[in-house]
């Protein structure tokens, strides 16, 4: 166990820095938009669930990439990893492009159902096309990062996340507010800054990817026929698991919309702050599964159990400390991010109650990620479903109905805590059962040999 801690840290810290930079610029992006007024910030907030929908699909595909390639590496199937890498970039890019096209054509009925009025939908219409382009470019970049992570390289993706974040951060004020006589693009400028940043990242990392010889040009059709079933077996439940949060986010936004425009704007900022606060968890869900996949391929359940327990301890300790600190400083944090007093007050309430509960949410996220890597995609999917639709949304809706925005924040926090407890109990049982089965199989093999 003493050796696993530094090893886990070496795998996780590059991704932590990269994800921190990536999510940090997204929060700053929303802070810049907040300076345009409550209406543009509310318009951007309405698009978050659909952006998370695209991210959910790409993360589901990325989980399958990392699982299959890391298992193939553990089994010594080097040529197969190259074919899988090429297939993922082509098929994944096509899937995200199709999804983005569908979201563009269906934008009016979707945003109407979410509660956006005509003026807000007009603001969204100018923002949505460059935002979808940015989402597609970001998905391609994420797939490339997944290849690097599956091969054990977390440093370059971490560096590239920092670089793209810096490019975005530099372009944001220029494209949103303009410079000199140029007035800027307003809300669409935020999306164009992200698209340019992701495009520059793709140009920089593609050369390194080709140098590493991780792709193949031949045998792709045969590999597609062989790997489609195991890929869908992992990606399908993983994608459903990742798509449920955007669906829950849409339902949550519709509840928040009933509380007013300032509440929607505050909820959007809180959503960006949530992803930033969970940066260590998100980095660990990227760095841990390939390691678990290699241990799974080698049948080393002892190390798997030690890794999972260590990761969960780190997540709970870090998130609880961070959540308490941010809750204590919630008025100042809200003042820094919000553009109007109404949004500031609502955001302070959300920070105060939600942030400490992310320690339990982090446990649930890590359990779902580990479950996908260890061959339990269906259980991981069911855990995600239970977290959102049995714990989070019912408590959120009940709290909003009883006490408005403060009740909504308290209800969401209670739902996170309940989900974390359930996820921990589920992981304990799955690990104990798998380790017992592994020991039993080892005894049978040893008897057959003697």
C-alpha positions in Angstrom: 0.0 0.0 0.0 2.9 2.4 0.8 4.2 2.0 -2.8 0.8 2.5 -4.4 0.3 6.0 -3.0 3.2 7.6 -4.8 2.5 5.6 -7.9 -1.2 6.7 -7.9 -0.1 10.3 -7.4 2.4 10.1 -10.3 -0.4 8.9 -12.6 -3.0 11.4 -11.3 -1.2 14.7 -10.8 -0.6 15.5 -14.5 -4.3 14.9 -15.2 -5.2 17.0 -12.1 -3.3 20.0 -13.3 -4.7 19.6 -16.8 -8.3 19.1 -15.7 -7.9 22.0 -13.3 -6.7 24.3 -16.1 -9.5 23.1 -18.4 -12.3 23.5 -15.9 -10.7 26.7 -14.5 -11.0 28.4 -17.9 -14.6 27.3 -18.2 -15.4 28.9 -14.9 -13.6 32.1 -15.9 -15.4 31.9 -19.2 -18.7 32.0 -17.3 -17.4 34.8 -15.1 -16.6 36.9 -18.2 -20.1 36.1 -19.6 -21.6 37.2 -16.3 -20.2 40.7 -17.0 -22.4 40.9 -20.0 -25.5 40.7 -17.8 -27.8 38.2 -16.3 -29.6 37.4 -19.6 -26.5 36.2 -21.5 -25.4 34.2 -18.4 -28.8 32.6 -18.1 -28.7 31.8 -21.9 -25.3 30.1 -21.5 -26.6 28.2 -18.5 -29.5 26.7 -20.5 -27.0 25.2 -22.9 -24.9 23.4 -20.2 -27.1 20.2 -20.0 -26.8 19.7 -23.7 -23.1 20.4 -23.7 -22.8 17.8 -20.8 -24.8 15.4 -23.1 -22.1 15.6 -25.7 -19.4 15.2 -23.0 -21.3 12.2 -21.6 -21.2 10.4 -25.0 -17.5 11.2 -25.5 -16.6 10.1 -22.0 -18.5 6.9 -22.4 -16.6 6.2 -25.6 -13.4 7.2 -23.8 -14.0 4.7 -21.0 -14.4 1.9 -23.5 -11.2 3.1 -25.3 -9.1 3.0 -22.1 -10.6 -0.3 -20.9 -10.1 -2.2 -24.2 -6.6 -0.8 -25.0 -5.3 -1.2 -21.4 -6.6 -4.8 -21.3 -5.0 -5.5 -24.7 -1.7 -4.0 -23.4 -1.9 -6.2 -20.3 -2.4 -9.3 -22.5 0.5 -8.2 -24.8 -1.7 -7.6 -27.9 0.2 -4.6 -29.3 -1.0 -4.7 -32.8 -4.6 -4.8 -31.6 -4.1 -1.7 -29.6 -3.0 0.2 -32.8 -6.1 -1.0 -34.7 -8.4 0.0 -31.7 -6.8 3.4 -31.6 -7.5 4.2 -35.3 -11.1 2.9 -35.0 -11.9 5.0 -32.0 -10.8 8.3 -33.6 -12.8 7.6 -36.8 -16.0 6.2 -35.3 -16.0 8.5 -32.2 -15.5 11.6 -34.3 -18.4 10.5 -36.6 -20.7 9.8 -33.6 -20.1 13.2 -32.0 -20.6 15.0 -35.3 -23.9 13.3 -35.8 -25.0 14.2 -32.3 -24.0 17.8 -32.7 -26.0 18.1 -35.9 -29.1 16.7 -34.2 -28.8 19.1 -31.3 -28.5 22.0 -33.7 -31.6 21.2 -35.7 -33.6 20.4 -32.5 -32.5 23.4 -30.5 -35.8 25.4 -30.5 -38.1 22.7 -29.0 -35.3 21.5 -26.6 -34.7 25.0 -25.1 -38.4 25.7 -25.0 -39.0 22.6 -22.9 -36.1 23.6 -20.6 -37.9 26.9 -19.8 -36.1 29.4 -22.0 -38.3 32.3 -23.2 -38.1 33.7 -26.8 -35.5 36.4 -25.9 -33.3 33.8 -24.3 -33.6 31.4 -27.2 -32.5 34.2 -29.6 -29.4 34.7 -27.5 -28.8 31.0 -27.5 -29.2 30.7 -31.3 -26.2 32.9 -32.0 -24.1 31.0 -29.4 -25.1 27.5 -30.2 -23.4 26.9 -33.6 -19.8 27.8 -32.5 -20.4 26.0 -29.2 -21.3 22.8 -31.0 -18.2 23.1 -33.2 -16.1 23.6 -30.0 -17.8 20.5 -28.5 -16.9 18.4 -31.5 -13.3 19.6 -31.6 -13.1 19.0 -27.8 -14.4 15.4 -28.3 -11.7 14.6 -30.9 -9.1 16.0 -28.5 -10.5 13.9 -25.7 -10.3 10.7 -27.7 -6.6 11.4 -28.4 -6.1 12.0 -24.7 -7.7 8.7 -24.0 -5.2 6.9 -26.3 -2.3 8.5 -24.3 -3.9 7.6 -21.0 -4.5 4.0 -22.1 -0.8 3.7 -22.9 0.1 5.0 -19.5 1.1 8.6 -20.5 -0.9 11.1 -18.4 1.7 13.9 -18.6 1.2 15.0 -22.2 -2.6 15.2 -22.0 -2.2 17.2 -18.8 0.2 19.6 -20.5 -2.1 20.0 -23.5 -5.0 20.8 -21.3 -3.0 23.6 -19.7 -2.0 24.9 -23.1 -5.5 24.9 -24.6 -6.8 26.5 -21.4 -4.3 29.3 -21.6 -5.2 29.9 -25.3 -8.9 30.0 -24.4 -8.2 32.3 -21.4 -6.3 34.8 -23.6 -8.9 34.8 -26.3 -12.0 35.0 -24.1 -11.8 38.8 -23.2 -10.7 39.7 -26.7 -13.5 37.8 -28.5 -16.3 38.5 -25.9 -15.6 42.2 -25.2 -13.4 43.2 -28.2 -10.4 45.5 -28.2 -9.9 49.0 -29.5 -12.6 50.1 -31.9 -13.9 46.5 -32.4 -16.8 45.8 -30.1 -16.4 42.0 -29.8 -18.8 39.1 -30.4 -20.5 39.1 -27.0 -21.8 35.6 -25.9 -20.7 33.8 -29.1 -17.2 35.0 -28.6 -16.9 32.7 -25.6 -17.7 29.7 -27.8 -15.3 30.8 -30.6 -12.5 31.1 -28.1 -13.0 27.5 -27.0 -13.2 26.3 -30.6 -9.9 28.0 -31.5 -8.2 26.7 -28.4 -9.3 23.0 -29.0 -8.3 23.3 -32.7 -4.8 24.5 -31.7 -4.5 21.6 -29.2 -5.4 19.1 -31.9 -2.8 20.5 -34.2 -0.1 20.3 -31.5 -0.8 16.8 -30.2 -1.5 15.0 -33.6 2.2 15.1 -34.5 3.2 13.4 -31.3 0.5 10.8 -31.7 1.8 9.8 -35.1 5.3 9.7 -33.8 4.3 7.2 -31.1 3.1 4.6 -33.7 -0.1 3.9 -31.8 -2.4 3.8 -34.9 -2.8 1.3 -37.7 -4.1 1.6 -41.3 -4.6 -2.1 -42.1 -6.9 -4.7 -40.6 -9.4 -2.1 -39.4 -12.5 -3.8 -40.9 -11.6 -7.1 -39.3 -10.9 -5.5 -36.0 -14.2 -3.6 -36.2 -16.1 -6.9 -36.6 -14.2 -8.5 -33.7 -14.2 -5.6 -31.3 -17.7 -4.1 -31.8 -19.4 -6.4 -29.3 -16.9 -6.0 -26.4 -16.7 -2.3 -27.2 -20.5 -1.8 -27.1 -20.6 -4.0 -24.0 -18.4 -1.5 -22.2 -19.3 1.8 -24.1 -23.1 1.1 -24.0 -23.6 1.0 -20.2 -20.8 3.5 -19.7 -22.4 5.9 -22.2 -25.8 5.5 -20.5 -24.2 6.2 -17.2 -22.6 9.3 -18.6 -25.8 10.4 -20.4 -27.9 10.2 -17.2 -26.2 13.3 -15.6 -27.0 15.5 -18.6 -30.6 14.3 -18.5 -30.7 14.9 -14.8 -29.2 18.3 -15.4 -32.0 19.2 -17.9 -34.6 18.2 -15.3 -32.8 20.2 -12.6 -32.6 23.3 -14.9 -36.3 23.0 -15.5 -36.9 23.0 -11.8 -34.5 26.0 -11.3 -36.1 27.9 -14.1 -39.3 28.1 -12.1 -37.4 30.0 -9.5 -36.4 32.9 -11.8 -33.7 34.1 -14.2 -31.2 35.0 -11.5 -31.5 31.5 -10.0 -30.8 29.9 -13.5 -27.7 32.1 -13.8 -26.5 31.2 -10.3 -27.2 27.5 -11.1 -25.0 27.8 -14.2 -22.1 29.3 -12.3 -22.5 26.6 -9.6 -22.4 23.9 -12.2 -19.1 25.3 -13.5 -17.8 25.6 -10.0 -18.9 22.0 -9.2 -16.7 20.6 -12.0 -13.8 22.7 -10.9 -14.2 21.6 -7.3 -14.3 17.9 -8.4 -11.0 18.3 -10.4 -9.1 15.7 -8.4 -12.0 13.2 -8.7 -12.2 13.8 -12.4 -8.5 13.4 -12.9 -8.6 10.2 -10.9 -11.5 8.8 -13.0 -9.1 9.3 -16.0 -5.9 8.0 -14.5 -7.2 5.1 -12.4 -9.2 3.0 -14.9 -6.3 2.2 -17.2 -4.3 1.0 -14.2 -7.2 -1.0 -12.9 -7.7 -2.4 -16.4 -4.2 -3.7 -16.6 -4.5 -5.3 -13.2 -7.8 -6.8 -14.3 -6.2 -8.3 -17.4 -3.5 -9.8 -15.2 -6.0 -11.1 -12.6 -4.4 -9.2 -9.8 -7.4 -8.5 -7.5 -5.3 -7.8 -4.4 -3.8 -4.7 -6.0 -7.2 -3.7 -7.4 -8.7 -3.7 -3.9 -5.7 -1.7 -2.5 -5.9 0.8 -5.3 -9.7 1.4 -5.0 -9.5 1.8 -1.2 -6.6 4.2 -1.5 -8.3 6.3 -4.2 -11.6 6.5 -2.2 -9.7 7.7 1.0 -7.9 10.4 -1.0 -11.2 11.5 -2.6 -13.1 11.8 0.6 -10.4 13.6 2.5 -9.6 16.1 -0.2 -13.2 16.9 -1.2 -14.4 17.3 2.4 -11.7 19.7 3.3 -12.1 21.7 0.1 -15.9 21.8 0.5 -15.8 23.1 4.0 -13.3 25.8 3.1 -15.4 27.0 0.1 -18.6 26.9 2.2 -17.0 29.1 4.8 -15.9 31.6 2.1 -19.0 31.3 0.0 -20.0 35.1 0.1 -16.6 36.1 -1.2 -16.5 33.4 -3.8 -19.9 34.4 -5.1 -18.9 38.0 -5.1 -15.9 37.1 -7.3 -17.9 35.2 -9.9 -21.3 36.8 -10.1 -22.2 39.9 -12.0 -25.3 41.1 -10.1 -26.4 41.1 -6.4 -29.3 38.7 -7.0 -27.1 36.1 -8.8 -24.4 36.6 -6.1 -26.8 35.9 -3.2 -28.3 32.8 -4.9 -24.8 31.5 -5.8 -23.6 31.9 -2.2 -26.5 29.7 -0.9 -25.6 27.0 -3.5 -21.9 27.0 -2.6 -22.7 26.8 1.1 -24.7 23.7 0.9 -23.5 21.8 -2.2 -19.7 22.0 -2.0 -19.2 19.9 1.2 -21.5 17.1 -0.2 -19.1 16.6 -3.1 -17.0 14.3 -1.0 -19.8 11.8 -1.2 -20.4 12.6 -4.9 -16.7 11.9 -5.6 -17.1 8.5 -4.0 -20.0 7.7 -6.3 -18.1 8.9 -9.4 -15.0 6.9 -8.6 -17.1 3.7 -7.9 -18.8 4.1 -11.3 -15.5 4.7 -13.1 -13.8 1.7 -11.4 -16.8 -0.5 -12.1 -16.5 0.2 -15.9 -12.8 -0.7 -15.8 -13.3 -3.9 -13.8 -15.9 -5.5 -16.0 -19.1 -4.3 -14.2 -20.5 -1.8 -16.7 -24.1 -2.7 -16.0 -23.7 -2.3 -12.2 -21.9 1.0 -12.8 -24.8 2.1 -15.0 -27.4 1.1 -12.3 -25.4 3.0 -9.7 -25.4 6.2 -11.8 -29.1 5.8 -12.3 -29.8 5.3 -8.6 -27.7 8.3 -7.7 -29.5 10.7 -10.0 -33.1 9.4 -10.1 -33.5 7.9 -6.7 -31.3 10.2 -4.6 -30.4 13.5 -6.3 -33.5 14.6 -8.3 -36.2 13.6 -5.8 -34.5 15.5 -2.9 -33.7 18.5 -5.2 -37.4 18.8 -6.4 -38.8 18.3 -2.9 -36.4 20.9 -1.4 -37.3 23.4 -4.1 -41.0 22.8 -3.6 -40.8 23.3 0.2 -38.2 26.1 0.5 -37.2 27.6 -2.9 -33.5 27.9 -3.7 -32.2 27.1 -0.2 -34.4 24.0 -0.1 -33.1 23.0 -3.5 -29.5 23.3 -2.4 -30.1 21.3 0.8 -32.0 18.6 -1.1 -29.3 18.2 -3.7 -26.7 17.9 -0.9 -28.6 15.2 0.9 -29.0 13.3 -2.3 -25.3 13.4 -2.9 -24.5 12.1 0.6 -27.0 9.2 0.2 -25.6 8.2 -3.2 -22.0 8.2 -1.8 -23.0 5.9 1.0 -24.8 3.5 -1.3 -21.9 3.5 -3.8 -19.4 2.6 -1.1 -21.4 -0.3 0.1 -21.8 -1.6 -3.4 -18.1 -1.4 -4.2 -17.2 -3.2 -1.0 -19.5 -6.1 -1.9 -18.3 -6.3 -5.5 -14.6 -6.3 -4.5 -15.1 -9.0 -1.8 -17.1 -11.2 -4.2 -14.6 -10.9 -7.0 -11.6 -11.5 -4.8 -13.2 -14.6 -3.3 -14.0 -15.9 -6.8 -10.4 -15.2 -7.9 -9.0 -17.2 -4.9 -11.4 -20.1 -5.6 -10.3 -20.2 -9.3 -6.6 -20.2 -8.2 -7.2 -23.1 -5.9 -8.9 -25.1 -8.7 -6.0 -24.4 -11.1 -3.4 -25.5 -8.5 -5.3 -28.7 -7.9 -5.5 -29.5 -11.6 -1.7 -29.0 -11.9 -0.9 -31.3 -9.0 
